Amino acid sequence: MSDDIEFTATARETDRALARIDGRIDWLSYLTPTNLDAVAEGFRDSGYKVLPELEYPPIPDDLGALRSQLLDLPMRQLGNLDIEALLIEKQRELDRQIELVRLRGRDGFTMASIDLFGDVDAALLAVAEKVLEEVPIRDRPTAQRVDAQAFMAAAREAMDSYRAKDPRFDFEVVEETTPGTHIFTAAGNLHVAFDYTCPRNRVEPLIRHEVGTHTVTRFNGRCQPLSVLECGLADYDALQEGIAVLAEYLAGDMPPSRLRVLAARAVAARMAIDGRPASEIFAKMREEYHLRSETAFDTTVRALRGGGMTKDALYLHGLVDLLAYLAGGGSTEFLFIGKFALKQRALLERLLDNGFLQPPAIVPDEFAAPPDKDPISPIREMRVEQFYTESTAA
């Protein structure tokens, strides 16, 4: 480590405290409806006119105490301005996450969401509408489906391959007993619902999305001296989702319908900000954008969670920003040093050059190819509306 960067005892403990608080907030769990099956049935029975009330897990009583603990951290006594800037930014983000949970279902929730995840501005909305106008509406060939056991076996094989690169890679695949939870990554572990199924040709792309991106960057962040690179620096979500979608593309299966859904999510988020009802959002998704009924319902509910949440616009936003980064010659290996936002790039590069941060311990093979075999090269000149593959069923 360079002598230029002093990681004081106060800075180290503050960094670890922020990581611990991040793990306790778990804001997404408190904003994930628990009665989706009943809501879907009720919405369908109403002719897609009335969305039943969404139910959520109870909000914990200790949010106020957690906020006090967060705000009491000695953020101005860290000894290095670069580290201080990163940790203060993370502290502010965690405070906004607590506020988002506190305002669930109440006036002000959507403004809190915009403060945390950003708005769907005119520029992003124009990109979304361009994608939905130009990317073809195309039914995919029927593909053989795999069940949860087969998917989990493939995911465990992928994790074993990363463990072979570094034995410290100790994440696992967890079978969820709650029906309909699909798949998600939490604390680096991949959770798969017992009743989950997916087309065979989507197995590899989804594993690269979840394990190859979300789990690998968490592991690499864990290997850094700065703990918050494991749980994520402020506003890391957009870049994470951009990398994950790029990983799907490099796996050879990024169908037009997938790109259209990412764009539709941004439009739905904008409609939620504008206070449009579920019936109107669903109708636009289904009738104008020709999403399948199940996808249109999922997109609608995701946009209306908590009272109107803008997080889903991050998928398209992150992809747009990542393509701009690649067009400028950005390194793909650098993307895997941990979980961060592109706005922090210059500061992190400085810490990397000074020897405080280390290169990523693991980089997925598709992102570490030699220049003469670099699959990223054609993507560096690609516009977002071109970002799909012509896949066939398998």
Secondary structure, DSSP 8 states (H G I E B T S, - for coil): --TT----HHHHHHHHHHHHHHHHH-HHHHTS-S-HHHHHHHHHHTTSS-----------TTHHHHHHHHHTS-TT-SS-HHHHHHHHHHHHHHHHHHHHHHTTTSTTHHHHHHHHH----HHHHHHHHHHHHHS---------EEEHHHHHHHHHHHHHHHHHH-TT----EEEE-STT--EEEETTEEEEETT-EEEGGGHHHHHHHIIIIIIHHHHHHHTSS-THHHH--TT-HHHHHHHHHHHHHHTT---HHHHHHHHHHHHHHHHHHTT--HHHHHHIIIIIS---HHHHHHHHHHHHGGG---TTHHHHHHHHHHHHHHHTT--TGGGGSSS--GGGHHHHHHHHHTTSS---S---GGGS--GGG-TTGGGGG--GGG--------
